[in-house]
Structures are given as structure tokens and as C-alpha cells.
Amino acid sequence: LHLARSARDAKMKHCVVRGEHVLVQGTLRPASVHIRDGVIVSIDGLDAPIPEGAEVIDAGSFYILPGVVDSHVHVNEPGRTEWEGFSTATLAAAAGGVTTIIDMPLNSNPVTTTYEALQIKLNVCVMSSASSSPPRS
């Protein structure tokens, strides 16, 4: 989670996450992951040159793995936030290596089956989630 937050906070600039165990196309190998504006732009060797001004995060012997997408999450906000809201759902997801959640529309109040209800949920999501990045369309 610390590395993910550091990379997210550094997304305004070039960020390089280096480590001995990076999962690349099904194989663990030493590598440098280059991130610009929150997007992975290249994966190079561990000793590849670092662009001037880039933030470097040394993961050492920790594992660098792709994030998981959870395509069936019931975030009950608005309406039933005490069950689970965006804050708790996104923090729990991040702690488990989940980088993207796709919300199911059934348990919030109002249910997100109309454009207007979706806009309400989107506004709550932006204000409450653990990420500083708004959902992408």
C-alpha cells in the first residue's frame, strides 16, 4: 500500500519503481517500472537509466505485481454507508492489492439504474474514496 500511495502521489511527474522481483509477462525478474501521469509507460531492466527529475521508489526484495480488478463490488453509498461505503471499500481493496473496483448498482439508495442516480453516486465516490483519482469513463 505504501508503494501504491507513493506512486499515486508522484503521478504528476515521472516515477520509477525498481525492484528485484517484478512480475512481467508471467515471469519474476529484476526490473524498473516507469510511471508517468499515473500510467505505466515502460518496464526496463533494473539498471536502466533514470530520467532526470524522476522520483525513484526502491522496492528492494519486495514483490511488484499488477493490481487486481474486482468486477463485482457492492458499495452501499449513498443510502447504506454503514454497511460499506466508498472509503471502507476502497481502503480494503487497496490493502488486498485491488486497484480497480466495479460497483454493482443494487444496494445504494437510490439504486444506480438512471443517469441522475449515477451522478449522485459518482459525486459521493469522488468525495469518499481512498483514491485521489476520479473514476474513468
Secondary structure, 3 states (H helix, E strand, C coil): CHHHHHHHHCCCCEEEEEEEEEEECCEEEEEEEEEECCEEEEEECCCCCCCCCCEEEEEEEEEECCCEEEEEECCCCCCCCCCCCHHHHHHHHHHCCEEEEEECCCCCCCCCCCHHHHHHHHHHHHHHCCCCCCCCC
